[in-house]
Amino acid sequence: MPNHRQYNFDSEQKEGNNRQKQIEVKTWVHTFSHPDEHKEFMEEFKIASQFEMRYRGLLEFYGADLIAYKRNNMASQHVNEFLHILSKFFTDHLENNCPSSWKECQSTFWEEFISTCYPQYMKLSTKHNESEIFLTQLMKFVKWLDKRIGTTCYKAVKEYAENIASELRSCEQLLNELHLHSFPRLHAGDWNPMEDISRIENELQDCDDTINSIFEVESIAGNLVTLCDIDSTKTYQVTDFPAENVRPGILLEGTIGRKNYAFYWLWYHIEGVYPQIAQKYISFEN
């Protein structure tokens, strides 16, 4: 597989444009040779549905292993969440460039999965321990996989996971901070998300300029943060940045806005936070 897999993101201004994307639909046909095979397939389908693996995964090399791992951990919600992210990586992100076996999943495969795919599914929590749970589940799975099929991934994945753990924790803390800025009652039992979403939409409509992209934090000076749009390479100075855990190098996917042609921009909405290394796996659609 290639050393650098690309992720596609849309980067757009407020005025936008009406791009029309051609949609391609691919189908798979699986022929059953006897009734027992169909019965087993349906049982696997039920198990796979617990972690929402797409149908195509049932016909790919990894599907049987993900299902087998789930069979050993039927009561674990953490396993469900981990397998959901891993299956999405295969079916949605790698798509037609998917490797054909676990042995083709070299170090860059796991690096991309951890640094670029996982942050897109990072959960919000008051404990801020979701990235730790994810890495623990990853190590359990890889250790099981080595034993099951004879791969030797565990040592390399463990070393990489240990090296990136602190960065993922920082990403998780910042993600939670920025979400709480946009949705102050996020963890309240009576929170009405539509009210907050409507408020943010109204604030953005009042802006003369808005930009939605992925920004790298270049520098921090007091309450002023300088961001670089990694798509256009333009820099923007954001004042009153609503988070304390921001630091240079971290990547922020979200929206900034500016009113009445003001010199400084304001931060309005966060969609994802990534470690700096994720940048080599990200590209943009025009």
SERO-4910 file (N, C-alpha, C, O; in steps of 0.05 Angstrom, whole numbers):
BEGIN
 pado doro    nc1    nc2    nc3   cac1   cac2   cac3    cc1    cc2    cc3    oc1    oc2    oc3
  Met    A     17    -24      0      0      0      0     18     25      0     41     23      9
  Pro    A      8     48     -9     24     72    -10     33     81     18     19     75     37
  Asn    A     55     95     19     65    105     44     47    128     55     46    132     79
  His    A     34    143     37     19    166     45     -9    164     33    -13    170     10
  Arg    A    -28    156     49    -56    155     40    -69    182     44    -63    196     63
  Gln    A    -86    190     25    -98    217     27   -126    215     38   -142    197     32
  Tyr    A   -132    235     55   -160    240     64   -170    264     48   -155    282     41
  Asn    A   -196    264     42   -207    286     27   -226    302     44   -244    292     57
  Phe    A   -221    328     45   -238    347     60   -246    369     41   -232    376     22
  Asp    A   -269    381     47   -278    404     32   -269    429     47   -274    432     71
  Ser    A   -257    448     33   -249    473     44   -264    495     28   -261    496      4
  Glu    A   -280    512     42   -296    530     27   -300    557     41   -299    558     66
  Gln    A   -305    578     26   -311    604     36   -341    606     41   -356    588     34
  Lys    A   -349    628     53   -378    632     59   -395    631     34   -416    619     34
  Glu    A   -386    645     12   -403    646    -11   -405    619    -25   -425    612    -37
  Gly    A   -383    602    -22   -384    575    -32   -389    574    -62   -386    594    -76
  Asn    A   -396    550    -71   -404    546    -98   -420    520   -100   -421    505    -80
  Asn    A   -433    516   -122   -451    493   -125   -437    471   -140   -444    465   -163
  Arg    A   -417    459   -128   -403    437   -141   -421    412   -141   -435    407   -122
  Gln    A   -420    398   -164   -435    374   -166   -415    351   -169   -398    351   -187
  Lys    A   -417    332   -150   -398    310   -150   -411    285   -163   -434    278   -157
  Gln    A   -396    272   -180   -406    248   -192   -406    225   -172   -386    221   -158
  Ile    A   -428    212   -170   -431    190   -150   -427    163   -164   -441    158   -184
  Glu    A   -409    147   -154   -405    120   -165   -414    100   -144   -407    102   -121
  Val    A   -429     80   -153   -439     60   -136   -429     33   -146   -432     25   -169
  Lys    A   -416     18   -127   -406     -8   -134   -421    -29   -119   -430    -25    -96
  Thr    A   -425    -52   -132   -440    -74   -119   -423    -99   -118   -405   -102   -135
  Trp    A   -429   -116    -99   -415   -142    -97   -436   -164    -97   -458   -161    -87
  Val    A   -429   -186   -110   -447   -209   -111   -433   -232    -98   -410   -239   -104
  His    A   -447   -245    -79   -437   -268    -65   -456   -291    -69   -479   -289    -62
  Thr    A   -445   -313    -79   -462   -336    -85   -458   -357    -62   -436   -364    -55
  Phe    A   -480   -367    -52   -480   -387    -31   -482   -415    -44   -499   -420    -61
  Ser    A   -464   -433    -36   -463   -459    -48   -481   -479    -33   -489   -500    -45
  His    A   -488   -473     -8   -506   -491      7   -520   -475     29   -510   -454     37
  Pro    A   -543   -485     40   -559   -470     60   -543   -463     85   -547   -442     96
  Asp    A   -525   -481     94   -510   -476    118   -492   -451    115   -488   -436    134
  Glu    A   -482   -447     91   -466   -423     86   -482   -398     89   -473   -378    100
  His    A   -506   -399     79   -524   -375     81   -531   -370    111   -532   -347    119
  Lys    A   -536   -391    126   -542   -388    154   -519   -376    169   -523   -358    186
  Glu    A   -494   -385    164   -470   -374    177   -467   -344    169   -459   -328    186
  Phe    A   -472   -338    144   -470   -310    135   -489   -292    150   -481   -270    158
  Met    A   -513   -301    155   -533   -285    169   -525   -282    198   -531   -261    210
  Glu    A   -513   -302    210   -504   -300    238   -481   -279    239   -480   -263    258
  Glu    A   -463   -280    220   -442   -260    219   -453   -232    215   -443   -213    226
  Phe    A   -473   -230    198   -485   -204    193   -497   -192    219   -494   -168    224
  Lys    A   -509   -209    235   -521   -199    261   -499   -189    280   -502   -169    293
  Ile    A   -477   -204    281   -455   -196    298   -442   -170    288   -436   -152    304
  Ala    A   -437   -169    262   -425   -145    250   -442   -120    254   -432    -98    257
  Ser    A   -468   -124    255   -486   -101    259   -483    -89    287   -491    -66    291
  Gln    A   -472   -104    306   -469    -93    333   -448    -71    333   -449    -53    350
  Phe    A   -429    -72    315   -409    -50    313   -412    -36    286   -393    -22    277
  Glu    A   -434    -39    273   -442    -24    249   -422    -26    226   -416     -6    213
  Met    A   -411    -49    222   -394    -53    199   -411    -54    174   -432    -67    173
  Arg    A   -402    -41    153   -417    -41    127   -416    -68    115   -399    -85    120
  Tyr    A   -436    -74     98   -440   -100     87   -415   -110     72   -409   -134     73
  Arg    A   -402    -92     58   -378   -100     42   -357   -113     59   -341   -129     50
  Gly    A   -356   -106     85   -336   -117    103   -339   -147    107   -320   -161    113
  Leu    A   -364   -157    103   -369   -186    106   -355   -201     84   -350   -225     87
  Leu    A   -348   -188     62   -336   -202     39   -306   -196     36   -293   -206     18
  Glu    A   -296   -179     55   -267   -173     54   -252   -189     75   -264   -201     92
  Phe    A   -225   -189     72   -208   -206     89   -211   -200    118   -210   -218    135
  Tyr    A   -215   -175    125   -215   -167    154   -242   -173    167   -243   -175    192
  Gly    A   -263   -177    152   -290   -180    163   -291   -204    182   -302   -202    204
  Ala    A   -281   -226    174   -282   -251    190   -267   -247    216   -276   -257    237
  Asp    A   -245   -233    215   -229   -229    240   -242   -210    259   -242   -214    283
  Leu    A   -254   -188    248   -268   -170    266   -292   -183    279   -297   -179    303
  Ile    A   -306   -200    264   -329   -214    275   -320   -235    296   -332   -238    317
  Ala    A   -298   -249    290   -287   -269    309   -279   -255    335   -283   -266    356
  Tyr    A   -267   -232    332   -258   -217    357   -283   -208    373   -283   -209    397
  Lys    A   -303   -200    359   -328   -192    372   -341   -216    386   -352   -213    408
  Arg    A   -340   -239    374   -351   -263    387   -339   -269    414   -352   -279    432
  Asn    A   -313   -262    417   -299   -266    442   -305   -244    463   -297   -246    486
  Asn    A   -318   -223    454   -323   -200    472   -352   -189    467   -356   -166    462
  Met    A   -371   -207    469   -398   -200    462   -410   -179    479   -428   -163    470
  Ala    A   -402   -176    505   -415   -158    523   -401   -131    525   -410   -113    540
  Ser    A   -379   -127    510   -362   -103    514   -371    -80    495   -369    -83    470
  Gln    A   -379    -58    506   -386    -35    490   -360    -21    479   -360    -10    457
  His    A   -339    -23    495   -313    -12    485   -304    -26    460   -293    -14    442
  Val    A   -307    -52    460   -300    -68    436   -317    -59    412   -307    -56    390
  Asn    A   -343    -55    417   -360    -46    395   -350    -20    384   -349    -17    359
  Glu    A   -343     -1    401   -335     25    392   -308     23    377   -305     37    356
  Phe    A   -290      7    386   -264      4    373   -268     -9    345   -257      0    325
  Leu    A   -283    -31    344   -287    -45    319   -303    -28    299   -298    -30    275
  His    A   -320    -11    309   -335      8    291   -315     26    277   -317     30    253
  Ile    A   -296     38    292   -277     56    280   -258     41    261   -253     51    239
  Leu    A   -249     17    269   -231      2    251   -246     -6    225   -234     -4    204
  Ser    A   -270    -14    227   -285    -22    203   -291      2    185   -290      0    161
  Lys    A   -296     26    198   -300     50    182   -274     58    167   -275     68    145
  Phe    A   -251     53    180   -226     58    168   -223     42    142   -214     53    121
  Phe    A   -229     17    144   -227      0    120   -248      7     99   -240     11     75
  Thr    A   -273      9    106   -294     12     86   -298     40     76   -306     44     53
  Asp    A   -294     60     93   -299     88     85   -274    103     77   -275    118     57
  His    A   -252    100     92   -229    116     87   -210    103     67   -200    117     49
  Leu    A   -204     78     69   -187     64     50   -201     57     25   -189     57      3
  Glu    A   -227     50     27   -244     44      5   -231     24    -15   -223      2     -7
  Asn    A   -228     33    -40   -218     15    -61   -187     11    -59   -176     -6    -74
  Asn    A   -174     26    -42   -145     22    -38   -139      5    -13   -117      6     -2
  Cys    A   -159    -10     -5   -156    -26     19   -136    -48     14   -135    -60     -7
  Pro    A   -119    -54     34    -99    -76     31   -114   -102     29   -138   -104     36
  Ser    A   -101   -122     18   -114   -148     13   -109   -168     36   -121   -190     35
  Ser    A    -93   -161     55    -88   -179     78    -77   -163    101    -67   -141     97
  Trp    A    -77   -175    125    -66   -161    148    -36   -158    145    -24   -139    156
  Lys    A    -23   -176    131      6   -174    128     14   -150    111     37   -141    112
  Glu    A     -5   -139     95      1   -115     80     -3    -90     97      4    -68     89
  Cys    A    -14    -93    121    -19    -70    139      7    -64    154     11    -72    177
  Gln    A     24    -48    141     50    -42    153     47    -18    172     25    -10    179
  Ser    A     70     -7    181     70     13    202     54     38    194     41     49    212
  Thr    A     54     46    169     39     70    161      9     65    163     -6     84    168
  Phe    A      1     40    159    -28     34    162    -37     40    190    -57     54    194
  Trp    A    -22     31    210    -30     35    238    -26     65    246    -41     75    262
  Glu    A     -5     77    235      0    106    241    -24    123    232    -33    140    246
  Glu    A    -33    117    207    -55    132    196    -81    127    212    -96    145    218
  Phe    A    -85    102    219   -109     94    234   -110    109    260   -131    120    268
  Ile    A    -88    110    274    -87    122    301    -88    153    299   -103    166    314
  Ser    A    -72    164    281    -68    193    281    -90    209    266    -96    232    272
  Thr    A   -101    196    245   -118    211    227   -147    201    226   -165    217    224
  Cys    A   -150    174    228   -177    163    228   -190    166    255   -213    176    258
  Tyr    A   -177    156    276   -189    157    302   -199    184    311   -221    186    322
  Pro    A   -183    206    308   -193    232    317   -220    240    305   -234    256    316
  Gln    A   -227    229    281   -253    236    269   -276    224    284   -299    233    281
  Tyr    A   -270    204    300   -292    190    315   -288    193    346   -301    179    361
  Met    A   -270    210    354   -264    214    382   -289    224    397   -302    243    388
  Lys    A   -296    210    418   -320    217    433   -314    239    454   -291    242    463
  Leu    A   -335    254    461   -333    273    482   -340    261    509   -358    244    510
  Ser    A   -326    268    530   -333    258    556   -322    277    577   -304    293    573
  Thr    A   -334    275    601   -325    291    623   -299    281    635   -284    296    648
  Lys    A   -293    255    631   -269    244    642   -244    248    625   -222    245    634
  His    A   -248    254    599   -226    259    581   -207    234    579   -183    237    579
  Asn    A   -219    210    579   -202    186    578   -209    169    553   -202    145    553
  Glu    A   -222    180    534   -230    164    510   -207    155    494   -207    133    483
  Ser    A   -186    172    491   -163    165    475   -148    142    489   -137    125    476
  Glu    A   -147    143    515   -134    121    530   -149     95    526   -136     74    523
  Ile    A   -175     96    527   -191     72    523   -187     61    495   -184     37    491
  Phe    A   -186     79    475   -182     71    447   -155     56    444   -154     35    432
  Leu    A   -134     68    455   -107     55    452   -106     29    466    -92     10    457
  Thr    A   -119     26    489   -120      1    504   -134    -20    487   -124    -43    485
  Gln    A   -156    -13    475   -171    -32    458   -155    -40    433   -155    -63    425
  Leu    A   -140    -20    422   -123    -26    399   -102    -46    406    -98    -65    391
  Met    A    -89    -43    429    -67    -61    436    -78    -89    441    -65   -109    434
  Lys    A   -101    -91    454   -114   -118    458   -120   -131    432   -115   -155    428
  Phe    A   -131   -116    413   -138   -128    387   -113   -137    372   -113   -159    361
  Val    A    -92   -120    370    -68   -127    355    -54   -151    367    -44   -168    352
  Lys    A    -54   -153    393    -42   -176    406    -58   -201    399    -46   -222    394
  Trp    A    -84   -200    399   -101   -222    392    -97   -229    363    -96   -253    356
  Leu    A    -94   -209    346    -91   -214    317    -65   -228    311    -64   -246    295
  Asp    A    -43   -220    324    -17   -233    320    -19   -263    327     -8   -280    313
  Lys    A    -32   -268    349    -35   -296    357    -53   -312    339    -49   -336    334
  Arg    A    -74   -299    328    -93   -313    311    -82   -320    283    -86   -342    273
  Ile    A    -68   -300    271    -61   -305    243    -30   -304    238    -21   -307    215
  Gly    A    -15   -300    259     14   -301    257     28   -276    248     51   -277    239
  Thr    A     14   -253    249     27   -228    243     46   -220    266     45   -232    288
  Thr    A     62   -199    262     80   -190    283     78   -160    286     97   -145    285
  Cys    A     53   -150    290     47   -122    291     50   -110    320     55    -86    323
  Tyr    A     46   -127    340     42   -116    367     65    -98    376     59    -76    387
  Lys    A     89   -106    373    112    -91    384    113    -63    371    116    -43    385
  Ala    A    110    -61    344    112    -35    331     88    -18    338     91      6    342
  Val    A     64    -29    339     40    -14    345     41     -4    373     34     19    379
  Lys    A     51    -21    392     53    -13    420     72     11    423     66     30    437
  Glu    A     95     10    409    114     32    410    102     58    399    106     79    411
  Tyr    A     89     56    377     77     80    365     55     91    383     53    115    387
  Ala    A     38     73    394     16     82    411     27     96    436     15    116    444
  Glu    A     48     86    447     60     99    471     71    126    464     69    145    480
  Asn    A     82    129    440     94    155    432     73    176    426     78    200    431
  Ile    A     50    168    417     30    188    409      8    192    430     -9    209    427
  Ala    A      9    176    451    -12    177    472    -16    205    483    -38    214    486
  Ser    A      6    219    490      3    245    502     -9    265    482    -24    283    490
  Glu    A     -2    263    457    -13    280    436    -43    276    433    -58    295    430
  Leu    A    -51    251    433    -79    245    431    -95    256    455   -117    265    452
  Arg    A    -83    254    479    -96    265    503    -99    295    500   -120    306    507
  Ser    A    -79    308    489    -81    337    485   -103    344    465   -118    363    468
  Cys    A   -104    328    443   -125    332    423   -153    328    436   -171    343    431
  Glu    A   -155    308    453   -181    302    466   -189    325    485   -212    333    485
  Gln    A   -170    335    501   -176    357    519   -185    382    504   -204    395    512
  Leu    A   -171    388    482   -177    412    467   -204    408    452   -220    427    451
  Leu    A   -210    384    442   -235    379    430   -258    384    449   -278    396    442
  Asn    A   -255    374    473   -276    378    494   -279    408    501   -301    418    504
  Glu    A   -256    422    504   -257    450    510   -273    466    489   -290    482    496
  Leu    A   -266    461    464   -278    476    443   -308    469    439   -324    487    432
  His    A   -315    444    443   -343    437    442   -359    450    464   -381    460    460
  Leu    A   -347    452    488   -361    465    510   -364    495    506   -382    507    515
  His    A   -345    506    491   -347    535    484   -372    539    466   -387    557    470
  Ser    A   -375    521    447   -398    524    428   -424    514    440   -445    525    434
  Phe    A   -422    494    458   -446    482    470   -442    481    500   -436    460    511
  Pro    A   -446    503    514   -440    505    543   -455    485    560   -445    476    581
  Arg    A   -479    476    551   -495    458    567   -493    429    555   -512    413    558
  Leu    A   -471    424    542   -467    398    529   -473    374    546   -485    355    538
  His    A   -464    375    571   -467    352    590   -491    354    608   -494    338    626
  Ala    A   -507    375    604   -531    378    620   -553    359    610   -556    354    586
  Gly    A   -568    348    629   -589    329    621   -611    341    604   -624    327    589
  Asp    A   -616    367    607   -637    380    592   -626    397    568   -640    415    559
  Trp    A   -602    391    559   -590    406    538   -606    403    512   -613    380    504
  Asn    A   -611    425    498   -624    425    473   -604    432    451   -598    456    447
  Pro    A   -593    413    437   -572    418    418   -581    436    395   -565    452    385
  Met    A   -606    434    387   -615    450    364   -614    480    371   -610    497    353
  Glu    A   -619    488    396   -617    516    403   -589    527    399   -585    548    388
  Asp    A   -569    511    408   -541    520    405   -533    520    375   -520    539    366
  Ile    A   -541    500    360   -535    499    332   -547    523    317   -534    535    300
  Ser    A   -572    529    324   -585    553    311   -570    578    319   -567    596    302
  Arg    A   -561    580    344   -547    604    352   -521    607    336   -514    629    327
  Ile    A   -506    585    333   -480    586    319   -485    593    289   -470    609    278
  Glu    A   -506    582    277   -512    588    249   -519    617    246   -510    629    226
  Asn    A   -533    629    265   -540    657    263   -515    675    266   -513    695    252
  Glu    A   -497    667    284   -473    682    287   -456    681    262   -444    701    254
  Leu    A   -454    658    249   -439    656    224   -451    672    202   -437    683    185
  Gln    A   -478    672    201   -491    688    180   -486    718    183   -486    733    164
  Asp    A   -480    726    208   -474    755    213   -446    762    205   -439    786    204
  Cys    A   -429    742    200   -402    747    192   -400    756    163   -415    747    146
  Asp    A   -381    773    157   -376    781    129   -359    760    115   -361    756     91
  Asp    A   -342    746    130   -325    725    119   -325    701    138   -323    704    162
  Thr    A   -327    677    126   -323    653    142   -306    633    127   -307    633    102
  Ile    A   -291    618    141   -274    598    128   -276    572    144   -273    572    168
  Asn    A   -282    550    130   -283    524    142   -261    507    130   -260    503    106
  Ser    A   -242    498    147   -219    484    136   -206    469    159   -217    466    181
  Ile    A   -181    460    154   -164    449    175   -141    467    179   -126    474    159
  Phe    A   -137    477    203   -116    497    209    -95    485    227   -101    470    246
  Glu    A    -70    491    221    -48    484    239    -43    509    257    -41    531    248
  Val    A    -40    503    283    -34    525    302     -4    532    299     13    515    304
  Glu    A      1    556    290     29    564    285     42    577    310     64    570    317
  Ser    A     27    594    323     38    607    347     16    617    365     -7    620    357
  Ile    A     24    623    390      5    633    410     18    656    425     40    654    435
  Ala    A      3    678    426     13    702    440    -10    713    457    -26    728    447
  Gly    A    -10    706    482    -32    714    499    -58    701    490    -60    677    488
  Asn    A    -78    718    484   -104    707    475   -106    708    444   -127    704    433
  Leu    A    -83    712    431    -82    713    402    -68    688    391    -45    683    397
  Val    A    -83    673    374    -72    649    362    -70    652    332    -89    660    319
  Thr    A    -47    646    321    -42    647    292    -46    620    280    -33    601    288
  Leu    A    -65    618    261    -72    592    248    -64    593    219    -66    614    206
  Cys    A    -54    571    209    -48    568    180    -67    548    168    -68    525    176
  Asp    A    -82    556    148   -100    539    133    -82    519    117    -68    528     99
  Ile    A    -82    494    123    -64    475    110    -71    470     81    -56    457     67
  Asp    A    -95    479     73   -103    477     45    -92    500     28    -78    496      9
  Ser    A    -99    525     37    -91    548     22    -64    559     30    -51    575     16
  Thr    A    -54    551     54    -29    561     67    -31    590     76    -11    602     84
  Lys    A    -55    602     75    -59    629     85    -60    628    116    -69    608    128
  Thr    A    -51    649    129    -51    651    158    -73    670    167    -80    689    154
  Tyr    A    -83    664    191   -105    680    203    -99    683    233    -90    664    246
  Gln    A   -104    707    243   -100    712    271   -128    712    285   -145    727    278
  Val    A   -131    694    304   -156    690    318   -153    701    346   -136    692    361
  Thr    A   -170    720    353   -169    732    379   -188    719    398   -208    707    390
  Asp    A   -183    722    424   -200    710    445   -205    680    439   -228    671    441
  Phe    A   -184    666    433   -187    637    427   -198    623    451   -186    625    473
  Pro    A   -220    608    448   -235    598    472   -224    571    483   -240    553    488
  Ala    A   -198    568    487   -188    544    498   -160    549    510   -145    565    499
  Glu    A   -154    534    531   -128    537    544   -107    517    535    -83    521    536
  Asn    A   -117    493    525    -99    472    519    -88    472    490    -76    453    481
  Val    A    -93    494    475    -83    496    448    -53    499    449    -42    512    467
  Arg    A    -39    487    429    -10    489    428     -1    488    400    -15    476    383
  Pro    A     23    499    393     33    498    366     35    470    354     42    451    369
  Gly    A     28    467    329     30    442    315      4    426    313      1    410    295
  Ile    A    -14    431    332    -39    416    332    -57    425    309    -55    448    301
  Leu    A    -73    407    298    -90    413    275   -120    415    284   -130    398    299
  Leu    A   -133    437    276   -160    442    283   -178    442    258   -173    458    240
  Glu    A   -197    425    257   -217    425    235   -241    440    245   -254    432    264
  Gly    A   -248    462    232   -271    477    241   -274    503    225   -265    506    203
  Thr    A   -289    522    238   -297    546    224   -289    571    239   -293    573    263
  Ile    A   -277    590    225   -271    617    236   -287    637    220   -295    633    197
  Gly    A   -292    661    233   -308    682    220   -298    709    228   -284    713    248
  Arg    A   -306    729    211   -297    756    216   -320    775    209   -332    772    188
  Lys    A   -326    794    226   -348    813    222   -338    840    214   -317    850    224
  Asn    A   -352    853    196   -347    881    188   -318    886    181   -307    907    187
  Tyr    A   -306    866    167   -279    869    158   -259    875    180   -240    889    177
  Ala    A   -264    864    204   -246    867    226   -219    854    220   -217    836    203
  Phe    A   -198    863    234   -172    852    228   -169    824    239   -157    807    226
  Tyr    A   -180    819    263   -178    793    276   -202    775    270   -224    785    266
  Trp    A   -198    749    271   -219    730    267   -228    719    294   -214    722    314
  Leu    A   -251    706    294   -261    692    317   -266    662    311   -272    655    288
  Trp    A   -262    646    331   -267    617    328   -297    611    334   -307    621    355
  Tyr    A   -310    596    316   -338    591    320   -346    562    324   -364    556    340
  His    A   -333    544    310   -342    516    312   -319    496    307   -303    500    289
  Ile    A   -318    475    323   -297    454    320   -310    429    310   -332    421    318
  Glu    A   -297    416    291   -306    390    281   -287    368    288   -295    345    291
  Gly    A   -261    374    290   -242    353    297   -215    365    305   -208    387    297
  Val    A   -200    350    321   -173    359    329   -154    336    324   -159    313    332
  Tyr    A   -132    341    311   -113    321    302    -84    327    311    -77    350    313
  Pro    A    -68    306    316    -40    311    320    -27    320    294    -37    315    273
  Gln    A     -4    333    296      8    345    272     15    324    251     13    330    227
  Ile    A     22    300    259     30    280    240      8    272    221     13    262    199
  Ala    A    -17    278    228    -40    271    211    -39    287    185    -52    278    165
  Gln    A    -25    309    184    -26    326    161    -16    311    136    -24    318    114
  Lys    A      2    292    139     13    279    115     -7    260    103     -3    250     80
  Tyr    A    -30    254    116    -50    237    105    -75    252     96    -95    240     88
  Ile    A    -74    279     97    -97    295     91    -93    310     64    -72    321     59
  Ser    A   -113    309     47   -114    326     23   -142    338     21   -160    331     36
  Phe    A   -145    357      3   -170    372      0   -181    368    -28   -167    367    -48
  Glu    A   -208    368    -29   -222    368    -55   -228    397    -63   -236    413    -46
  Asn    A   -223    404    -88   -229    431    -97   -258    434   -105   -267    455   -113
***
